[in-house]
Amino acid sequence: MFSPGPWELIIILLIVLIIFGAGKLPEIGSGLGKGIRNFKKATSGKDEIDITPSSSEETPATKDETKNP
């Protein structure tokens, strides 16, 4: 399989630097890092949101119960 050598990597980095500019590179790196971190967290199998109802929750009042005659 093809693996880029050091000169190819330098050329790719120079092209990216020319296209995006030096000011955008930290933002792109930060966004890429956050995306990878979120992907790893999502694939770890642990859900953050618990959707099971708890017994201490009250049921919402209906329209008839909220009106005072």
Buried (B, 14 or more C-beta within 10 A) or exposed (E): EEEEEEEEEEEEEEEEEEEEEEEEEEEEEEEEEEEEEEEEEEEEEEEEEEEEEEEEEEEEEEEEEEEEE
